[in-house]
Amino acid sequence: MSLPEFFFERVTSEIHQQMEGVLALAERLARQPVGADAQACIAGVAEAARAVRQILSSSTDLKTASSEGLHFDLQPKRAAELADEVQARWQDRATDGGVTLLVSYDGDPDALIMADTIRMHQVFDAFIAQALASVRRGAVEVSLKTTADGDIAHLEGRVRGGGDRVMGDRALDIREIEALFGLETALGVALGRNIVEAMNGTVRSEVNVGAGETLVFEVAVPSAKPVVEAEETLHQSERAAHILVVDDNATNRMVAETLCEMFDCTSESATDGVEALEAARTGRFDLILMDIKMPRMDGVTATREIRALPGAAGRVPIIALTANADPEDAAGYLKAGMNGVVEKPMKPENLLRALQENLAEGDAAAA
């Protein structure tokens, strides 16, 4: 990795992490009893942080796509749920902008597909953002249609906007889209097109009768066999899990504690490995989220010290929280006695998966 590439990754990762902290703090403030003006300011801060996070995420993905290609994590997914998730992600934003969002699904309601949900969200997000940016009033219509063909499912996504600006038969390049709709939308649309093309799909624009355009993408994905769907929250027996969050950065601790609260867990915090070791001696934690680089005692050393404790206190699951999560680093953390790695900036689904897997293991060991 060249020096410019190294600094690009470090800077984008750090900014993304700080934006996650801003969002976590804004969400906490939004739950406080403050006046309407303060609530509007908090909402503005959160929206700005989300925009910065999205710009960073899209630009990073585009850079990776150009150098390494896009990677996909295919998992079983109900196509109808994908449409529901799209509506949930965009309903409030459309309403706040004075636009009616209409989302529909056409196909077998129980159809299971193998899809990368995050990538599919990115495609819909890109085209919906462009449609909303061009509509001042009225409606944006979104539809997802699935058609089975043996072991293959054909997906057709459509986003119909009623704005005045129309792409027509010519696809606008990223600079033209930025001039019309702004950088965030332009990067999202460019990424959305790349994702569809990487899936050997197609993107086209249809001119609406009257005004506006309909953005259409088509992809083919494998069908999936019915499976028992994973729980989206922790099992009832795990709801009272008590977690120790160890990090020397106050914002990072706040983010982790907010996510623990989101998953119905209680938490305490420590600022370095020395405090973590003393807290772990009490044996009152079901899991420890451990930062790696900290003053006085780093996370790897603290893990080795905790593993030397007698009884259940020394067997508590420990998850590394780190921006350095490449295979070599992860192998070192596991060798030191950690049970898993969650990369910073933390994504809720990654932390939830780690909690589910390791709390279940902890329960089994205790039994």
Secondary structure in CASP SS format (residue, H / E / C, confidence):
PFRMAT SS
TARGET T0000
AUTHOR 0000-0000-0000
METHOD secondary structure of the structure
MODEL  1
M C 1.00
S C 1.00
L H 1.00
P H 1.00
E H 1.00
F H 1.00
F H 1.00
F H 1.00
E H 1.00
R H 1.00
V H 1.00
T H 1.00
S H 1.00
E H 1.00
I H 1.00
H H 1.00
Q H 1.00
Q H 1.00
M H 1.00
E H 1.00
G H 1.00
V H 1.00
L H 1.00
A H 1.00
L H 1.00
A H 1.00
E H 1.00
R H 1.00
L H 1.00
A H 1.00
R C 1.00
Q C 1.00
P C 1.00
V C 1.00
G C 1.00
A H 1.00
D H 1.00
A H 1.00
Q H 1.00
A H 1.00
C H 1.00
I H 1.00
A H 1.00
G H 1.00
V H 1.00
A H 1.00
E H 1.00
A H 1.00
A H 1.00
R H 1.00
A H 1.00
V H 1.00
R H 1.00
Q H 1.00
I H 1.00
L H 1.00
S H 1.00
S H 1.00
S H 1.00
T H 1.00
D H 1.00
L H 1.00
K H 1.00
T H 1.00
A H 1.00
S H 1.00
S H 1.00
E C 1.00
G C 1.00
L C 1.00
H C 1.00
F C 1.00
D C 1.00
L C 1.00
Q E 1.00
P E 1.00
K E 1.00
R E 1.00
A H 1.00
A H 1.00
E H 1.00
L H 1.00
A H 1.00
D H 1.00
E H 1.00
V H 1.00
Q H 1.00
A H 1.00
R H 1.00
W H 1.00
Q H 1.00
D H 1.00
R H 1.00
A H 1.00
T H 1.00
D H 1.00
G C 1.00
G C 1.00
V E 1.00
T E 1.00
L E 1.00
L E 1.00
V E 1.00
S E 1.00
Y E 1.00
D E 1.00
G C 1.00
D C 1.00
P C 1.00
D C 1.00
A C 1.00
L E 1.00
I E 1.00
M E 1.00
A E 1.00
D C 1.00
T H 1.00
I H 1.00
R H 1.00
M H 1.00
H H 1.00
Q H 1.00
V H 1.00
F H 1.00
D H 1.00
A H 1.00
F H 1.00
I H 1.00
A H 1.00
Q H 1.00
A H 1.00
L H 1.00
A H 1.00
S H 1.00
V C 1.00
R C 1.00
R C 1.00
G E 1.00
A E 1.00
V E 1.00
E E 1.00
V E 1.00
S E 1.00
L E 1.00
K E 1.00
T E 1.00
T E 1.00
A E 1.00
D E 1.00
G C 1.00
D C 1.00
I E 1.00
A E 1.00
H E 1.00
L E 1.00
E E 1.00
G E 1.00
R E 1.00
V E 1.00
R E 1.00
G C 1.00
G C 1.00
G C 1.00
D C 1.00
R C 1.00
V C 1.00
M C 1.00
G C 1.00
D C 1.00
R C 1.00
A C 1.00
L C 1.00
D C 1.00
I H 1.00
R H 1.00
E H 1.00
I H 1.00
E H 1.00
A H 1.00
L H 1.00
F H 1.00
G C 1.00
L H 1.00
E H 1.00
T H 1.00
A H 1.00
L H 1.00
G H 1.00
V H 1.00
A H 1.00
L H 1.00
G H 1.00
R H 1.00
N H 1.00
I H 1.00
V H 1.00
E H 1.00
A H 1.00
M C 1.00
N C 1.00
G C 1.00
T E 1.00
V E 1.00
R E 1.00
S E 1.00
E E 1.00
V E 1.00
N C 1.00
V C 1.00
G C 1.00
A C 1.00
G C 1.00
E E 1.00
T E 1.00
L E 1.00
V E 1.00
F E 1.00
E E 1.00
V E 1.00
A E 1.00
V E 1.00
P E 1.00
S E 1.00
A C 1.00
K C 1.00
P C 1.00
V C 1.00
V C 1.00
E C 1.00
A C 1.00
E C 1.00
E C 1.00
T C 1.00
L C 1.00
H C 1.00
Q H 1.00
S H 1.00
E H 1.00
R C 1.00
A C 1.00
A C 1.00
H E 1.00
I E 1.00
L E 1.00
V E 1.00
V E 1.00
D C 1.00
D C 1.00
N C 1.00
A H 1.00
T H 1.00
N H 1.00
R H 1.00
M H 1.00
V H 1.00
A H 1.00
E H 1.00
T H 1.00
L H 1.00
C H 1.00
E H 1.00
M H 1.00
F C 1.00
D C 1.00
C C 1.00
T E 1.00
S E 1.00
E E 1.00
S E 1.00
A E 1.00
T C 1.00
D C 1.00
G H 1.00
V H 1.00
E H 1.00
A H 1.00
L H 1.00
E H 1.00
A H 1.00
A H 1.00
R H 1.00
T C 1.00
G C 1.00
R C 1.00
F C 1.00
D C 1.00
L E 1.00
I E 1.00
L E 1.00
M E 1.00
D E 1.00
I C 1.00
K C 1.00
M C 1.00
P C 1.00
R C 1.00
M C 1.00
D C 1.00
G H 1.00
V H 1.00
T H 1.00
A H 1.00
T H 1.00
R H 1.00
E H 1.00
I H 1.00
R H 1.00
A C 1.00
L C 1.00
P C 1.00
G H 1.00
A H 1.00
A H 1.00
G H 1.00
R H 1.00
V C 1.00
P C 1.00
I E 1.00
I E 1.00
A E 1.00
L E 1.00
T E 1.00
A C 1.00
N C 1.00
A C 1.00
D C 1.00
P H 1.00
E H 1.00
D H 1.00
A H 1.00
A H 1.00
G H 1.00
Y H 1.00
L H 1.00
K H 1.00
A C 1.00
G C 1.00
M C 1.00
N C 1.00
G E 1.00
V E 1.00
V E 1.00
E E 1.00
K C 1.00
P C 1.00
M C 1.00
K C 1.00
P H 1.00
E H 1.00
N H 1.00
L H 1.00
L H 1.00
R H 1.00
A H 1.00
L H 1.00
Q H 1.00
E H 1.00
N H 1.00
L H 1.00
A H 1.00
E H 1.00
G H 1.00
D H 1.00
A H 1.00
A H 1.00
A H 1.00
A C 1.00
END
